[in-house]
Amino acid sequence: MHMPEAPSTPASADAAAGTVPRVLSGIQPTADSFHLGNYLGALRQWVSMQDTHDAYYCVVDLHAITVEHDPATLRRRTKVAVAQLLAMGLDPDRATVFVQSSVPEHAELAWVLSCLTGFGEAGRMTQFKDKSSKQGTSGTTVGLFTYPILQAADILLYSPEPGEGARAVPGGVGGRPPTGGPALRVPVGEDQRQHLELTRTLAQRFNHRFGETFVLPEAHIPPGAAKITDLQEPDAKMSKSASSPQGIIDVLEEPGPMRKKIMRAVTDTGSEVVYDEEKKAGVTNLLRIYSALDGTTIPDLERRYAGSGYGQFKKDLAQIVLDTFTPIRERTLKLLDDEARLDRVLAHGAGRASRVASRTMDAVRDRVGFVGRGS
């Protein structure tokens, strides 16, 4: 794989000139495979955005250790996650693909931002409250408590042109984000909006106290993102932590089990293939999946399967799911067989990410008042 020092596509050239928005997103390596919800809700859009954005995508292994883990498993799953992203179509020459822990500035900026975050502010984060209430005090780590602050650092570290033209004095210019240059966008679902708001708050607080440094990130809902629910409990989100094995479809799953899960997916009373979130949540979820993968609108699907019942509809959907994920699975396994190639991709991505991250941290260190490293 040819990996030039700087990407040469039009989107990347525009990014260098400050004319396209930057996007940052990450995903945890906490399972042996991504799932259908990950793919339709985010990862497929990552691929399309690499041509329209200055894209930074990371596997967030620092976030993954907020719970007890096995080191060898984490290392393996991190490589599997990267291989899947490449197999889905991410191109290291068009997007910066890297592992979070390979860029130490993530942890450094998280500490600085932690010192700007109120205890009550962090404690109000909904995900922390939900998880800590289930796990109890003894099972809840400080890392889980500060998770959103690390997430804020992940985002702000890639702020476009941090501090350009800013006054490096406390207060800056009213705490406003730097003017000019591209925007900073973060693809988010509803469950992450609170974390993004905290990120914006911390960016504004830093800018106000130490001078304009960070562009305020914007929430971005990519077109085509689909909300996918559990195949067995269609009122619940498809999730590795909550779904049963039969309720979730893994990207790397064997074709046979994948087909069976679609055919056994919960439907509803009656036999009409119609979209109705309240009365037909199961069929509605399958229609969303079908439409997202096939491109056919849901009204057209309703007309196509009018009077035919669930059997043919599920059979056709199962084939579409197989046609989508079988090539990704094959490419992923091939990439995993060439570990040296994966290592080169990760080294290349970490190098590109580090150049931006180190520039950001140079500005942060200077404004906070840290002594320089010397020559």
PyMOL commands that set and color helices and strands:
alter all, ss='L'
color gray80, all
select helices_A, chain A and resi 10-16+36-49+61-64+71-88+100-102+105-114+119-123+126-135+137-139+142-156+190-210+245-247+255-263+281-294+298-304+310-336+339-368
alter helices_A, ss='H'
color red, helices_A
select strands_A, chain A and resi 22-27+54-59+96-99+184-187+218-220
alter strands_A, ss='S'
color yellow, strands_A
deselect
rebuild
show_as cartoon
